[in-house]
Amino acid sequence: MPPIARFVCGAAHLDEAEALKTFNMGLGMVLIVDPARAGEVEAALAEAGEATYRVGRIVAGEGAVRYANDGELYGYDAGAEA
């Protein structure tokens, strides 16, 4: 997470779940790609000088979002004074 996002979330006393719903948390552009073609897309982006990061996957669910590293986003107490 970029330092400015960490600062804004702390100053606004946003808990992790609310921050993730409100901001893109510094991801920038996100591409949703067929997993079978992900390597091909990553290679094309690398050739164009772009860095890539796999940030998640889409799975069938019950309408709720689950974060793989729930509770590890901030690394500090979001309720504390910024």
N, C-alpha and C positions, 0 to 999 in steps of 0.2 A: 504494500500500500504506500503511495507517495506520502512524504511527510506532511504536505499541506492537507491531504485528506484526513490523516490522523489528527492534525491540529483542529480542523473544522469539526470533526465528529466529537472530539473531546470537549471543545468549547461549547458545543450545542448539547452536551450530555446525552448523545445518542448511544443507545446500547448497540451491540454488534448487529443484532437482527434488524433493527430499524435502519442502521447505516447501510446495510447490504440491500435493503429494499429501496432506499432513497437515492443512493449514488451508484455509479458503475465501478467505484473503488479503483479508478485509475486504469481500467483495462483498455480504454480507447476503442478501437474497432474490434468487433467480434464477428467471426465467420462461423456459421454452422455448416458443417461439412459431413458428408457420408463417411463414416469411419473407414470404409474400404478405399477411399480416395484421399484420406487425410495426409498420408506421406507424400503423395503427388502434389497436393496443394502446398504443403510445407516446403517442398523442394523448389517449387516455382517462386514462392515468396522469398526464400533464401537467395535464389538467383537474382531477384530484384533488389536484394540488400535489406530485406525486412526480417526482423527477428520474430519468431513465433513461439507461442506457449499454449499448451493444451490446458484449458482451465475448467473443463467439465464435460459432462455428457448428458444426453437427453434420454430418459428412461420412462417407461409407462409408470404412472403413479396414481395417487388419489387426490391430486390438486394441491399438494403442499410442496414447498421447496425445502430440500435438505441440503445443508452445506457439509462437505466432507470434513472440514477442519473447524467445525462449529466450536466457538469459544476461543479460538486461537488467533483471530484477526488482529486485535489491538495489541496484545502483549502488555497491556496496562489496564487499570480500572477505569472504565469509561465514565463512571459516575463521579470520579475525582475532579477537582478543579483543574482546568487547563492552564 
